């Protein structure tokens, strides 16, 4: 789990993607869309959060280490992990798995008996994946080619400050997308007037996102899916 994750709508987003050989996700977070995307042959994922970056790198280079992780934690252990200056891969999994809203900040009283389901399927996907820790603009500019599909899921306007690496504005995101010449781009955003203003000229679609069970099952909210194709 990761704050702002797209677990419940990943397949809907992928269904709107054209065929592509290279999939690029410059703000991968929990990677729901990345893990569910089987259209591409090669993958590039990036995140400025160094804990997330290190977790993916460890999962790729030392999968046996991830398979051995006991991902369960109590409140005392959670606090100890949170205060560590340097966290290991298993620490990062516990931090996000047991935190409220997948924010990695506050311990959530919920089911403690989580199973470690890291599999060969994950390992094989990571073998085809380049993992980066760079500014998103450097990533999208590098992979601006006709074979690439770039999916961005930046911090939303209304809830952006809940992200650990908050600081990217709709102006920065949308202006960067408009400069691309070859790659196809799909962008998730909240329905906000600033997004509408900054991304003017791109194509807007509406995505219905169901609330989680604790937020009111059976209800949904509308978000933007924005494309340059």
C-alpha positions as CSV (number, residue, x, y, z in Angstrom):
1,X,0.0,0.0,0.0
2,X,1.1,3.6,-0.7
3,X,-0.7,6.9,-0.3
4,X,-2.6,7.8,-3.5
5,X,-2.1,4.3,-4.9
6,X,-4.2,3.1,-7.9
7,X,-4.8,-0.5,-6.8
8,X,-8.6,-0.3,-7.4
9,X,-8.3,1.3,-10.8
10,X,-5.0,0.0,-12.2
11,X,-6.7,-2.2,-14.9
12,X,-9.0,0.7,-16.0
13,X,-5.9,2.9,-16.5
14,X,-4.0,0.2,-18.4
15,X,-7.1,-0.4,-20.6
16,X,-6.8,3.2,-21.9
17,X,-3.1,2.8,-22.9
18,X,-2.2,2.2,-26.5
19,X,0.2,-0.5,-27.4
20,X,3.8,0.2,-26.3
21,X,7.1,-1.6,-26.0
22,X,8.6,0.5,-23.1
23,X,6.6,1.4,-20.1
24,X,7.9,4.4,-18.0
25,X,6.5,5.4,-14.6
26,X,8.5,8.3,-13.2
27,X,6.6,8.5,-9.8
28,X,6.0,4.8,-9.1
29,X,5.2,4.7,-5.4
30,X,3.5,1.4,-4.7
31,X,3.5,0.5,-8.4
32,X,-0.1,-0.8,-8.8
33,X,-0.2,0.2,-12.5
34,X,3.4,-1.0,-13.1
35,X,2.8,-4.4,-11.5
36,X,-0.5,-4.9,-13.5
37,X,0.8,-3.8,-16.9
38,X,1.6,-6.8,-19.1
39,X,1.5,-4.8,-22.4
40,X,5.2,-3.7,-22.5
41,X,8.4,-5.7,-23.0
42,X,10.6,-3.3,-21.0
43,X,9.9,-1.2,-17.9
44,X,11.4,1.9,-16.3
45,X,10.3,3.0,-12.8
46,X,11.5,6.0,-10.8
47,X,10.8,7.5,-7.4
48,X,12.4,10.4,-5.5
49,X,11.6,8.7,-2.2
50,X,14.9,7.0,-1.5
51,X,13.3,4.4,0.7
52,X,11.0,3.3,-2.1
53,X,13.9,3.4,-4.6
54,X,16.1,1.2,-2.4
55,X,13.2,-1.3,-1.8
56,X,12.8,-1.8,-5.6
57,X,16.6,-2.1,-6.1
58,X,16.8,-4.7,-3.3
59,X,13.9,-6.6,-4.7
60,X,15.6,-6.7,-8.1
61,X,19.1,-7.5,-7.0
62,X,18.5,-9.6,-4.0
63,X,15.0,-11.1,-4.3
64,X,15.8,-13.8,-1.7
65,X,16.1,-11.0,0.9
66,X,12.6,-9.8,0.2
67,X,11.2,-13.3,0.3
68,X,12.6,-13.8,3.8
69,X,11.0,-10.6,5.1
70,X,8.6,-10.9,8.1
71,X,6.3,-8.1,7.1
72,X,4.3,-8.0,10.4
73,X,4.9,-5.3,13.0
74,X,3.5,-4.0,16.3
75,X,3.3,-0.4,17.4
76,X,6.6,-0.5,19.3
77,X,8.5,-2.0,16.3
78,X,6.8,0.5,13.9
79,X,8.0,3.4,16.0
80,X,11.5,2.1,16.1
81,X,11.6,1.5,12.3
82,X,10.2,5.0,11.6
83,X,13.0,6.6,13.7
84,X,15.8,4.7,11.9
85,X,18.0,7.0,9.8
86,X,18.7,4.3,7.4
87,X,16.0,1.7,6.7
88,X,16.4,-1.7,5.1
89,X,14.0,-3.1,2.5
90,X,12.0,-5.1,5.0
91,X,11.8,-2.0,7.2
92,X,10.2,0.0,4.4
93,X,7.7,-2.8,3.7
94,X,6.6,-2.8,7.3
95,X,6.4,0.9,7.5
96,X,4.0,1.3,4.6
97,X,2.1,-2.0,5.2
98,X,1.2,-1.0,8.8
99,X,0.7,2.7,8.4
100,X,-2.6,4.7,8.2
101,X,-3.4,5.3,4.5
102,X,-0.1,3.9,3.3
103,X,1.6,7.1,4.2
104,X,4.4,5.6,6.3
105,X,3.7,8.0,9.1
106,X,1.2,6.7,11.7
107,X,0.7,3.2,12.9
108,X,-2.7,1.8,12.0
109,X,-4.6,-0.7,14.2
110,X,-5.5,-3.4,11.7
111,X,-4.9,-7.0,10.7
112,X,-1.4,-7.9,11.8
113,X,-1.2,-11.3,10.0
114,X,0.0,-10.2,6.6
115,X,1.5,-12.8,4.2
116,X,4.6,-12.1,2.3
117,X,3.4,-12.8,-1.3
118,X,6.6,-11.8,-3.2
119,X,6.7,-14.3,-6.0
120,X,8.7,-15.4,-9.1
121,X,6.3,-13.3,-11.2
122,X,7.5,-10.2,-9.3
123,X,11.1,-11.3,-9.7
124,X,10.7,-11.8,-13.5
125,X,9.1,-8.4,-13.9
126,X,11.9,-6.7,-12.1
127,X,14.5,-8.4,-14.4
128,X,13.0,-6.4,-17.2
129,X,12.9,-3.2,-15.2
130,X,15.3,-0.2,-14.9
131,X,15.0,1.4,-11.5
132,X,15.9,5.1,-11.0
133,X,16.0,7.8,-8.4
134,X,15.9,11.0,-10.4
135,X,13.8,14.1,-11.0
136,X,10.8,13.0,-13.1
137,X,11.7,15.5,-15.9
138,X,15.0,13.9,-16.5
139,X,13.3,10.5,-16.8
140,X,10.5,11.6,-19.2
141,X,13.0,13.5,-21.4
142,X,15.3,10.6,-21.7
143,X,12.5,8.2,-22.7
144,X,10.7,10.6,-25.1
145,X,10.6,8.1,-28.0
146,X,7.8,6.6,-30.2
147,X,8.1,3.2,-28.5
148,X,7.4,4.5,-25.0
149,X,4.3,5.0,-22.9
150,X,4.8,7.3,-19.9
151,X,2.3,7.1,-17.0
152,X,2.5,9.8,-14.3
153,X,0.7,9.8,-11.0
154,X,2.0,12.9,-9.2
155,X,0.9,14.3,-5.8
156,X,-2.6,15.6,-6.2
157,X,-3.4,19.3,-5.6
158,X,-5.7,18.8,-2.6
159,X,-3.9,16.1,-0.8
160,X,-0.4,16.5,-2.1
161,X,1.2,17.4,1.3
162,X,0.5,13.9,2.5
163,X,3.3,12.7,0.3
164,X,6.8,12.4,1.6
165,X,8.3,13.9,-1.5
166,X,5.6,16.5,-2.1
167,X,6.5,19.6,-4.1
168,X,5.5,19.0,-7.7
169,X,2.9,21.4,-9.1
170,X,0.4,20.9,-11.9
171,X,2.3,23.6,-13.8
172,X,5.6,21.7,-13.6
173,X,4.0,18.4,-14.6
174,X,1.8,19.6,-17.4
175,X,4.4,21.9,-19.0
176,X,6.9,19.1,-19.0
177,X,4.4,16.8,-20.7
178,X,3.6,19.4,-23.4
179,X,7.3,19.6,-24.3
180,X,7.5,15.9,-25.2
181,X,7.5,15.2,-28.9
182,X,7.3,11.4,-29.4
183,X,6.2,9.5,-26.3
184,X,2.6,8.9,-25.5
185,X,1.6,10.1,-22.0
186,X,-1.2,9.3,-19.6
187,X,-1.6,11.3,-16.4
188,X,-3.7,10.8,-13.3
189,X,-4.9,13.9,-11.4
190,X,-7.6,15.2,-9.1
191,X,-10.4,17.2,-10.6
192,X,-9.1,20.7,-9.7
193,X,-9.3,24.0,-11.6
194,X,-5.5,24.4,-11.5
195,X,-5.0,21.0,-13.2
196,X,-7.6,22.0,-15.8
197,X,-5.8,25.3,-16.4
198,X,-2.3,24.0,-16.6
199,X,-3.0,21.0,-18.7
200,X,-5.1,22.9,-21.2
201,X,-4.5,21.6,-24.7
202,X,-4.2,18.0,-23.6
203,X,-7.1,15.6,-23.7
204,X,-9.2,15.1,-20.5
205,X,-11.1,11.9,-19.6
206,X,-13.0,11.0,-16.4
207,X,-12.1,8.1,-14.2
208,X,-14.4,6.8,-11.5
209,X,-12.4,5.7,-8.5
210,X,-14.2,3.6,-5.8
211,X,-13.7,4.6,-2.2
212,X,-11.9,2.1,0.1
213,X,-14.1,0.1,2.5
214,X,-13.3,2.3,5.5
215,X,-14.2,5.4,3.5
216,X,-17.6,4.2,2.4
217,X,-18.0,1.2,0.2
218,X,-20.3,1.6,-2.8
219,X,-19.3,5.2,-3.4
220,X,-16.9,6.7,-5.9
221,X,-15.2,9.9,-6.8
222,X,-14.3,11.3,-10.2
223,X,-10.6,12.0,-11.2
224,X,-8.9,13.1,-14.3
225,X,-7.1,10.9,-16.8
226,X,-5.2,13.2,-19.1
227,X,-3.5,12.1,-22.3
228,X,-1.5,13.6,-25.2
229,X,-3.0,11.2,-27.6
